[in-house]
Amino acid sequence: MNASRLRLAGCFAVAMAALGVVADLLLQYTPNRAHLHDLPAVMADVPVWRQYAGTLLGVWVFVLAGVGVWHVSAGLERSPRLARAFLVTGLLAYAWGAVFHASALFVGLLAHAAELGSPVTHPDALQAAFRNGQVALLAGAALMLVAASACYAWAVAAGRSAYPRWAVVLTPLLLYAVLGVLGFVPVVDLVLAPIAFSAMSLILFAGSTLLLW
């Protein structure tokens, strides 16, 4: 493995994850704590320009963050099957994440339909129908994240990777769970709730880049 190429890929992945944090804040940040875990309510709080900016930026960086998934898989190459499984399931998790990110725009535009001059007769029914699709996307992404995390944790904990065993703390699902819990803690919840997945990516990719440097 070319060391310079690996370092460049790691730095690129970290940059994409950081932009993902920006995209999530653009798309989902609201100062209204009561709306924090209710996507339609959040989107009603977010101006339309932020919804477009957050969606367009988010979709691109979620796709390009696949470089980070490849970077982590390179650190697992001493366990070839686990490395390949991590790469495939990790890329699928991010792909479905990108689609979900894009789908939030529909929810946002529906919430602002009257303001945009296109009132919708039955917005609640439309939101309910659309939410079923979003749940399916989230379920698929979650399943892939669990699978990728299991591959990573297995290889690292067994000492069959380029990472030290303690790097098991960087297991994606573990990071996401911790950040998700912190997303309910007052004061930090306003920032962490919208960015949990991107913050997980930032920590994972930064850790991988430093450990494989």
C-alpha positions as CSV (number, residue, x, y, z in Angstrom):
1,M,0.0,0.0,0.0
2,N,1.4,3.4,-1.0
3,A,1.9,5.3,2.2
4,S,1.5,8.7,0.6
5,R,-1.7,7.7,-1.1
6,L,-3.1,6.3,2.1
7,R,-2.3,9.5,4.0
8,L,-3.9,11.7,1.2
9,A,-7.0,9.5,1.3
10,G,-7.2,9.8,5.1
11,C,-6.9,13.6,5.0
12,F,-9.5,13.8,2.3
13,A,-11.9,11.6,4.3
14,V,-11.4,13.8,7.4
15,A,-12.2,16.9,5.3
16,M,-15.4,15.3,3.9
17,A,-16.5,14.3,7.4
18,A,-15.9,17.8,8.6
19,L,-18.0,19.2,5.7
20,G,-20.6,16.6,6.7
21,V,-20.9,18.2,10.1
22,V,-21.4,21.5,8.4
23,A,-24.1,20.0,6.1
24,D,-25.9,18.5,9.0
25,L,-25.9,21.8,11.0
26,L,-27.2,23.6,7.9
27,L,-29.9,21.1,7.3
28,Q,-31.0,20.2,10.9
29,Y,-29.8,22.7,13.5
30,T,-32.6,24.4,15.4
31,P,-32.4,26.3,18.7
32,N,-35.8,24.9,19.6
33,R,-35.1,22.0,22.0
34,A,-38.7,20.8,21.9
35,H,-38.3,20.1,18.2
36,L,-34.9,18.5,18.3
37,H,-35.8,14.9,17.7
38,D,-38.9,15.5,15.4
39,L,-37.6,15.9,11.8
40,P,-40.8,17.6,10.4
41,A,-40.7,20.1,13.2
42,V,-37.0,20.7,12.8
43,M,-37.4,21.3,9.1
44,A,-40.2,23.7,9.7
45,D,-37.7,25.7,11.8
46,V,-35.0,25.7,9.2
47,P,-35.1,28.3,6.4
48,V,-35.5,27.0,2.9
49,W,-32.0,28.2,1.8
50,R,-30.4,26.2,4.5
51,Q,-32.3,23.1,3.5
52,Y,-31.1,23.3,0.0
53,A,-27.5,24.1,1.0
54,G,-27.4,21.3,3.6
55,T,-29.0,18.8,1.3
56,L,-26.7,19.5,-1.7
57,L,-23.6,19.6,0.4
58,G,-24.6,16.6,2.5
59,V,-25.3,14.3,-0.4
60,W,-21.9,15.0,-2.0
61,V,-19.9,14.6,1.2
62,F,-21.7,11.4,2.2
63,V,-20.8,9.9,-1.2
64,L,-17.2,11.1,-1.1
65,A,-16.9,9.9,2.5
66,G,-16.6,6.5,1.0
67,V,-12.9,7.3,0.7
68,G,-12.8,7.1,4.4
69,V,-14.5,3.7,4.5
70,W,-11.8,2.5,2.1
71,H,-9.1,4.0,4.3
72,V,-10.3,2.2,7.3
73,S,-10.6,-1.1,5.3
74,A,-7.0,-0.7,4.3
75,G,-6.1,-0.9,8.0
76,L,-8.0,-4.2,8.2
77,E,-6.2,-5.8,5.3
78,R,-4.5,-8.4,7.5
79,S,-8.0,-9.9,7.7
80,P,-9.0,-9.8,4.0
81,R,-12.5,-11.2,4.3
82,L,-13.4,-8.8,7.2
83,A,-11.8,-5.9,5.3
84,R,-13.9,-6.6,2.2
85,A,-17.0,-7.1,4.2
86,F,-16.3,-3.8,6.1
87,L,-15.8,-2.0,2.8
88,V,-19.0,-3.2,1.2
89,T,-21.3,-2.7,4.2
90,G,-19.7,0.6,5.1
91,L,-20.2,2.0,1.5
92,L,-23.8,0.8,1.6
93,A,-24.4,2.5,4.9
94,Y,-23.1,5.8,3.6
95,A,-25.0,5.4,0.3
96,W,-28.3,4.9,2.1
97,G,-27.3,7.8,4.4
98,A,-26.9,10.0,1.4
99,V,-30.3,9.1,0.1
100,F,-31.9,9.7,3.5
101,H,-30.1,13.1,3.7
102,A,-31.6,14.0,0.3
103,S,-35.1,12.8,1.4
104,A,-35.1,15.4,4.2
105,L,-35.5,18.1,1.6
106,F,-38.9,16.8,0.7
107,V,-40.0,17.0,4.4
108,G,-38.6,20.5,4.6
109,L,-40.3,21.8,1.5
110,L,-43.6,20.2,2.6
111,A,-43.3,22.1,5.9
112,H,-42.7,25.3,4.0
113,A,-45.3,24.7,1.3
114,A,-47.6,27.5,2.2
115,E,-44.8,30.0,2.6
116,L,-43.5,29.0,-0.9
117,G,-46.9,29.7,-2.4
118,S,-47.9,26.0,-2.9
119,P,-50.2,25.0,-0.1
120,V,-50.7,21.3,0.3
121,T,-54.2,20.0,1.1
122,H,-53.2,17.0,3.2
123,P,-49.6,17.5,4.4
124,D,-49.8,15.1,7.4
125,A,-50.9,12.2,5.1
126,L,-48.0,13.0,2.7
127,Q,-45.5,13.2,5.6
128,A,-46.8,9.9,7.1
129,A,-46.5,8.1,3.7
130,F,-43.0,9.5,3.1
131,R,-41.9,8.7,6.6
132,N,-42.3,5.0,5.8
133,G,-39.7,5.3,3.1
134,Q,-37.4,7.1,5.4
135,V,-37.7,4.4,8.1
136,A,-36.8,1.8,5.5
137,L,-33.7,3.8,4.5
138,L,-32.7,4.2,8.1
139,A,-33.2,0.5,8.8
140,G,-31.0,-0.5,5.8
141,A,-28.3,2.0,6.8
142,A,-28.4,0.8,10.4
143,L,-28.1,-2.8,9.4
144,M,-25.1,-2.1,7.3
145,L,-23.5,0.0,10.1
146,V,-24.0,-2.9,12.5
147,A,-22.3,-5.3,10.0
148,A,-19.4,-2.9,9.3
149,S,-18.9,-2.3,13.0
150,A,-18.8,-6.0,13.7
151,C,-16.2,-6.6,11.1
152,Y,-14.1,-3.7,12.4
153,A,-14.3,-4.7,16.0
154,W,-13.6,-8.4,15.3
155,A,-10.4,-7.7,13.3
156,V,-9.1,-5.0,15.6
157,A,-9.9,-6.9,18.9
158,A,-8.3,-10.0,17.5
159,G,-5.1,-8.2,16.7
160,R,-5.4,-8.9,13.0
161,S,-5.3,-5.4,11.7
162,A,-2.8,-2.5,11.4
163,Y,-4.6,-0.8,14.4
164,P,-3.7,-1.3,18.0
165,R,-6.2,-3.4,20.0
166,W,-7.4,-0.3,21.9
167,A,-8.6,1.2,18.6
168,V,-11.7,-1.0,19.1
169,V,-13.0,2.1,20.8
170,L,-13.3,3.6,17.3
171,T,-15.9,1.0,16.3
172,P,-18.4,3.0,14.3
173,L,-21.5,1.7,16.1
174,L,-20.0,2.4,19.5
175,L,-19.1,6.0,18.6
176,Y,-22.5,6.6,17.1
177,A,-24.2,5.2,20.3
178,V,-22.2,7.5,22.6
179,L,-22.8,10.5,20.4
180,G,-26.5,9.6,20.1
181,V,-26.8,9.5,23.9
182,L,-25.0,12.8,24.2
183,G,-27.6,14.2,21.8
184,F,-30.1,14.0,24.6
185,V,-27.9,15.8,27.1
186,P,-28.9,19.5,27.7
187,V,-26.5,22.2,26.4
188,V,-24.7,19.9,24.0
189,D,-27.8,18.3,22.5
190,L,-28.6,21.3,20.2
191,V,-25.3,20.7,18.4
192,L,-24.7,16.9,18.8
193,A,-28.2,15.7,18.0
194,P,-28.1,16.8,14.3
195,I,-24.5,15.8,13.7
196,A,-24.2,12.4,15.4
197,F,-23.4,10.4,12.2
198,S,-21.1,12.9,10.7
199,A,-19.3,13.4,14.0
200,M,-18.9,9.6,14.2
201,S,-17.3,9.7,10.8
202,L,-15.0,12.5,11.7
203,I,-13.7,10.7,14.8
204,L,-13.3,7.4,13.0
205,F,-11.6,8.8,9.9
206,A,-9.3,11.1,12.0
207,G,-8.4,8.2,14.3
208,S,-7.7,5.9,11.3
209,T,-5.6,8.5,9.5
210,L,-3.4,9.2,12.6
211,L,-3.0,5.5,13.5
212,L,-2.0,4.5,9.9
213,W,0.2,7.6,9.3
